[in-house]
Structures are given as C-alpha cells and as structure tokens.
Amino acid sequence: MTNYIVRRGTPEDFGAIIKMINQLADFEKAPEKVTNSEALMHDQVKYFESFVAVKDEQIVGMAVYFFAYFTWVGKSLYLDDLFVEPEFRGQGIAKALISKIFEVAKAEHCARVRWQVLDWNKPAIALYKSIGAELDGAWINCDFDKSFIEK
C-alpha cells in the first residue's frame, strides 16, 4: 500500500521543485550549473509541466517535463528531471512518477519519451532498465550556455 500521492505540479510547488533541482545538481556534481530560480519558473511556466509526489503533506519527489519535436519520430515528451528525496527512495515513488509521464505521453499521442542519465548513476540506470528503457551510449550532448548564445 502506498502512503503518498502523485499529482500535477502547480506554481505553488515551484519552491520545493527548485530545492530538488538544486539537490539533483549537487548529486550530479554540478551545482554551479543551476541558474534557474522559482521566479524564473513562474515567468516561464508555459514551457514545462510537472508532477510531484506528496507524502504527509510534504513534496518528496518530482518529475519535470516538456514536449519536444524530434524529426525522426515527431511529437515526443522529454523528461528533464526526475528526483526523489533520498530518505523516500525505494518506496516506488520514482516508478509512480514515471508512470504518470507515460500516461501523459500516451494521452498526447507522443512517439517517444526521452531523458538522460549520467553513466555513473548506477541506481538510476538499474531503475530505468527495470522498467524497460533502452539506454543509448552512442550520443554525446552538445550544449551552448546563455553567455555563448548572447555572443
């Protein structure tokens, strides 16, 4: 029996979501890369959606996603961040959040759900493999940050 609920995120949840984004960045050894803020999330709310997992009136997990278009397959859902507070892991919360992502992808007729995982994050890789994800180690991320864009 679960003792948490998963619901759509709201602007009132952005503070908790930003906290988890920063925790994830710390875990990924890149806290300096986070330039997002609660205020920026409010300004850019039309560009993303989220689910939160709530236990005892506390947000303990989140999934932030957006829709994308990939030329080879068409409309897709991109899961940008999935995070569960460490003390609440192992309770099925991550799987419940991912399940909600797939419900949205199915309802929205998406051709693909995509996300990234660091190659050293073995617990996450194990979780993703356990639900049937195909992991592709051939692609390399290419990024340009805001300072480069503005040049």
PETA-V424441 format. One line per field, one symbol per residue. psi: psi as a letter, one per 30 degrees, with the letter a starting at -180 (. if undefined). A space follows every 10 residues. Layout:
# PETA-V424441
psi->???
This chain:
# PETA-V424441
psi->kkhllklkll fffeeeeeee eeeeeeeghh fffjflleee eeegffflll kkkkkhgkkf llkkllkljk effaklkjje kkkkkefglg ggeeeeeeee eeeeeeeghk fkkkllkkff ieeeeeeeef ggkkkjgfkk kjkkleeeef .
